[in-house]
Amino acid sequence: MKDTSLFTWDNGTFIMIVVFGLVIVGLVAAVLIMMNSDKKK
C-alpha cells in the first residue's frame, strides 16, 4: 500500500523533518535579526 509508506518513521523521514525544522528556525532568526537591525538604524 502506498498510504502506509507515507507514515513509516524511518531515519530518512526523521532527518528530513529535523532539517526542515532547522531551516524554518533559521529563516525566522534571519527575519528577527533584520527587524532588529532596522529598528536600531
Steps between C-alpha positions, in 0.01 A plus 500: 500500500631844413319664792691299763836599351419868560463442875808283560734662754839394366823699537451675165168665588627593849810669355290688244265626773796617712663675202167661405459624858853642508439684172182658640681603821782648290259703288316630807830593667616680184174700486528595868864607456403713198213658694726575798770652277240720325361620833848593626568702185 
